[in-house]
Amino acid sequence: MEIKLLQKKQTIVRYENGKVFYGIVEDDEILQLTNNFSDIVNNELTFDGARVKLSDVKILEPVTPSKVINFGWTYAGHAKETGGMANLKEPFLFLKPASSLIPNKGEIILPSSHLTKQVEMEGEVALIIGKRGKNIKEEDALDYIFGCTIFNDVTARDLTKVDPQFTRGKGFDTFGPLGPWIVKGLDPTNLRIVTTLNGKVVQDGNTKQMSLSIPYLISWVSQVMTLEPGDVLATGSPSGSCPMSSGDVVSVEVEKIGKLCNYVV
């Protein structure tokens, strides 16, 4: 059965149900699709007739990106609390490896204490790129977003304070919780982000507080590297990042998207 992404707002999930599928979330059910991500971003969808319960499947990372692009210190409060540079004139850019990604309800594995002694969470809105782009004009930048999801930029803070660049402190396996799904049709420039640690609110911010605009970030980074469908752009964290310990539960909730919950081990 052919269907189209007719609704302005649509929730797309990637999950395991015997095999790996994409589907459209409707209440507590998923309309199972036969398509891959490339089909979906081109609005070519086929519903295979199966409806499955969200609770009966394993939710996976919503994409398998060619790169995970991160922008640091886009919120002045977070820059101040981590010793970063507030009021940047250009973005602070770093990458995470795809091996850092884990899904909703996945485990954040703390490295051995001889490697790092201070691992923190950073709740963020992440953008999923929907079409290939290079040298994108700022006024066209939002057209390249397929949808929005949630990201937790887990960080070994003691390492980012001593290394000349952030690859080690940001790049450990499991340091990139992503999900639980992608929501189309949202305005990413005004979304509230609330991070809780064991049920206690530690971060509460909004993307409208960012010191650099999202269209500017997309345009700027596209002058450095070509953006590909499925690429993840993590837009930075508001203030309140704090250490996590084994046994903790960390959740990042973004309005109109949902909640990304992970367990620290």
C-alpha positions as CSV (number, residue, x, y, z in Angstrom):
1,M,0.0,0.0,0.0
2,E,1.5,3.3,-1.1
3,I,1.3,6.1,1.5
4,K,2.6,9.6,1.6
5,L,4.1,11.9,4.3
6,L,1.1,14.2,4.0
7,Q,0.9,15.4,7.5
8,K,3.1,18.4,8.4
9,K,4.1,16.7,11.6
10,Q,5.1,13.0,11.4
11,T,7.0,10.7,13.7
12,I,9.4,8.3,12.1
13,V,11.0,5.5,14.1
14,R,13.6,2.8,13.3
15,Y,13.2,-0.4,15.2
16,E,13.9,-4.1,15.3
17,N,11.0,-6.6,14.8
18,G,12.7,-9.7,13.6
19,K,14.4,-7.4,11.0
20,V,15.2,-3.7,11.1
21,F,12.3,-1.5,9.8
22,Y,11.3,2.1,9.7
23,G,7.8,3.0,10.6
24,I,5.4,5.8,11.3
25,V,4.3,6.2,15.0
26,E,0.6,6.6,15.6
27,D,-0.3,6.7,19.3
28,D,1.1,3.5,20.8
29,E,1.4,1.7,17.4
30,I,3.9,1.7,14.5
31,L,2.8,1.5,10.8
32,Q,5.5,-0.7,9.5
33,L,7.2,0.4,6.3
34,T,9.2,-1.6,3.7
35,N,11.4,1.5,2.9
36,N,14.9,2.5,3.8
37,F,15.8,6.0,4.9
38,S,16.6,7.2,1.4
39,D,13.1,6.3,0.3
40,I,11.6,8.0,3.3
41,V,13.4,11.4,2.8
42,N,12.2,11.3,-0.8
43,N,8.6,10.7,0.4
44,E,8.4,7.3,-1.2
45,L,6.7,5.2,1.4
46,T,5.1,1.7,1.3
47,F,3.1,0.5,4.3
48,D,3.3,-3.3,4.4
49,G,0.0,-3.7,6.3
50,A,1.6,-4.6,9.7
51,R,0.8,-2.6,12.8
52,V,3.0,-3.3,15.8
53,K,3.0,-2.1,19.3
54,L,5.8,0.3,20.4
55,S,6.1,-1.7,23.5
56,D,6.7,-5.0,21.6
57,V,9.8,-3.9,19.6
58,K,13.3,-2.7,20.2
59,I,13.7,1.0,19.3
60,L,17.0,1.6,17.5
61,E,19.0,4.8,16.8
62,P,16.8,6.6,14.2
63,V,19.5,6.9,11.6
64,T,22.9,5.4,10.7
65,P,24.7,8.6,9.8
66,S,27.9,9.2,7.8
67,K,28.9,11.7,10.5
68,V,27.7,13.1,13.8
69,I,28.4,16.8,13.8
70,N,28.5,18.6,17.1
71,F,28.5,22.3,17.9
72,G,29.9,23.4,21.3
73,W,29.2,26.4,23.5
74,T,26.2,27.5,21.6
75,Y,24.6,28.5,24.9
76,A,26.4,31.1,26.9
77,G,25.6,29.5,30.3
78,H,27.1,26.2,29.3
79,A,30.2,27.8,27.9
80,K,30.7,29.7,31.2
81,E,30.2,26.6,33.4
82,T,32.7,24.5,31.3
83,G,35.3,27.1,30.8
84,G,34.4,27.5,27.2
85,M,34.1,30.6,25.0
86,A,30.8,32.5,25.3
87,N,29.5,34.7,22.5
88,L,31.4,32.9,19.8
89,K,31.6,34.7,16.4
90,E,32.0,31.3,14.7
91,P,30.9,27.8,15.8
92,F,33.1,25.5,17.9
93,L,33.0,22.3,15.8
94,F,33.8,18.7,16.7
95,L,32.7,15.2,15.5
96,K,31.7,12.1,17.2
97,P,32.2,8.6,15.7
98,A,29.2,6.6,14.7
99,S,30.3,4.0,17.2
100,S,29.4,6.3,20.0
101,L,25.7,6.1,19.2
102,I,23.2,4.1,21.3
103,P,19.4,4.1,21.2
104,N,16.7,5.0,23.7
105,K,17.0,2.8,26.8
106,G,20.6,1.9,25.8
107,E,23.4,1.7,28.3
108,I,26.0,4.5,28.7
109,I,29.1,2.6,29.7
110,L,31.5,4.5,31.8
111,P,35.2,4.1,30.8
112,S,37.6,2.7,33.3
113,S,38.6,5.2,36.0
114,H,42.2,5.3,34.8
115,L,40.8,6.8,31.5
116,T,38.4,9.4,32.9
117,K,36.9,10.3,36.3
118,Q,34.3,12.8,35.3
119,V,31.6,11.8,32.8
120,E,28.8,14.3,32.3
121,M,25.5,14.5,30.3
122,E,24.6,17.3,27.8
123,G,21.0,17.2,26.6
124,E,20.5,18.6,23.2
125,V,18.2,19.0,20.2
126,A,19.6,17.1,17.1
127,L,18.8,17.8,13.5
128,I,18.6,15.0,10.9
129,I,19.6,16.1,7.5
130,G,17.2,15.2,4.7
131,K,19.1,16.1,1.5
132,R,22.6,16.5,0.3
133,G,23.9,20.0,0.7
134,K,27.1,22.0,0.1
135,N,27.6,25.8,0.6
136,I,24.0,26.1,1.7
137,K,22.6,29.6,2.0
138,E,21.4,30.6,5.4
139,E,18.0,31.5,4.2
140,D,17.6,28.0,2.7
141,A,19.1,26.1,5.6
142,L,16.0,24.9,7.3
143,D,14.9,23.2,4.0
144,Y,17.7,20.7,4.5
145,I,16.3,19.4,7.8
146,F,14.4,16.2,7.5
147,G,13.3,16.3,11.2
148,C,14.4,16.7,14.8
149,T,15.4,14.2,17.5
150,I,17.1,14.2,20.9
151,F,20.8,13.8,21.6
152,N,22.8,13.3,24.8
153,D,26.4,14.6,24.2
154,V,28.0,12.5,26.9
155,T,31.4,14.0,27.7
156,A,34.5,13.1,29.7
157,R,34.9,16.6,31.1
158,D,38.3,16.0,32.6
159,L,39.6,15.0,29.2
160,T,38.1,17.9,27.2
161,K,39.7,20.3,29.7
162,V,43.2,19.0,29.0
163,D,43.2,17.7,25.4
164,P,43.7,20.3,22.6
165,Q,40.7,18.9,20.8
166,F,37.6,17.0,21.9
167,T,37.8,13.7,20.1
168,R,38.9,11.6,23.1
169,G,36.6,13.2,25.6
170,K,33.5,13.0,23.4
171,G,34.2,9.8,21.4
172,F,34.0,6.8,23.7
173,D,31.7,4.0,22.7
174,T,28.1,4.7,24.0
175,F,28.8,8.5,24.5
176,G,26.1,9.4,21.9
177,P,22.5,8.4,22.9
178,L,20.2,9.4,20.1
179,G,16.4,9.1,19.6
180,P,13.9,7.8,20.3
181,W,12.6,8.8,16.9
182,I,12.5,11.7,14.4
183,V,9.7,14.2,14.3
184,K,9.1,16.1,11.1
185,G,7.5,19.5,10.8
186,L,8.9,21.2,14.0
187,D,10.5,24.6,14.4
188,P,13.9,23.7,15.8
189,T,14.5,27.3,16.9
190,N,12.1,27.2,19.8
191,L,12.1,23.9,21.6
192,R,12.4,23.4,25.4
193,I,15.1,20.9,26.6
194,V,14.8,19.4,30.1
195,T,17.4,16.9,31.3
196,T,16.9,14.9,34.5
197,L,19.3,12.8,36.5
198,N,17.5,10.2,38.6
199,G,14.4,12.2,38.3
200,K,15.9,15.5,39.4
201,V,16.0,18.4,36.8
202,V,19.6,19.4,36.1
203,Q,19.1,21.2,32.8
204,D,16.3,23.4,31.6
205,G,16.8,25.5,28.5
206,N,15.4,26.4,25.1
207,T,16.9,26.5,21.6
208,K,15.8,30.1,21.4
209,Q,18.5,30.9,23.9
210,M,21.3,29.8,21.5
211,S,23.9,32.4,20.8
212,L,24.3,31.2,17.2
213,S,21.2,30.5,15.1
214,I,20.4,27.1,13.7
215,P,20.2,28.3,10.1
216,Y,23.6,29.9,10.5
217,L,25.1,26.7,11.9
218,I,23.8,24.6,9.0
219,S,25.1,27.1,6.5
220,W,28.5,27.5,8.2
221,V,29.2,23.8,8.5
222,S,28.1,23.1,4.9
223,Q,31.0,25.3,3.8
224,V,33.3,22.9,5.6
225,M,31.8,19.6,4.7
226,T,29.1,18.2,2.5
227,L,26.0,17.3,4.4
228,E,24.4,13.9,3.5
229,P,20.9,12.5,4.2
230,G,20.9,11.0,7.7
231,D,23.7,13.1,9.1
232,V,23.2,14.2,12.7
233,L,23.8,17.8,13.7
234,A,23.7,18.2,17.5
235,T,23.0,21.8,18.3
236,G,24.7,22.2,21.7
237,S,23.7,22.0,25.3
238,P,22.2,24.5,27.8
239,S,23.7,24.9,31.2
240,G,23.4,22.4,34.0
241,S,25.7,19.6,32.8
242,C,26.8,17.5,35.8
243,P,28.6,14.2,36.5
244,M,27.0,10.8,36.2
245,S,27.7,7.6,38.1
246,S,27.1,3.9,37.6
247,G,23.5,3.1,38.4
248,D,22.2,6.6,37.4
249,V,19.3,7.1,35.0
250,V,19.5,10.1,32.7
251,S,16.6,11.4,30.6
252,V,16.5,14.2,28.1
253,E,13.1,15.5,27.2
254,V,12.4,17.9,24.3
255,E,8.9,19.3,23.9
256,K,7.0,18.0,20.9
257,I,9.5,15.2,20.4
258,G,9.5,13.0,23.5
259,K,12.0,11.6,26.0
260,L,15.4,9.9,25.5
261,C,16.2,7.8,28.5
262,N,19.5,5.9,29.2
263,Y,21.0,3.9,32.0
264,V,24.6,4.5,33.3
265,V,26.7,1.4,34.0
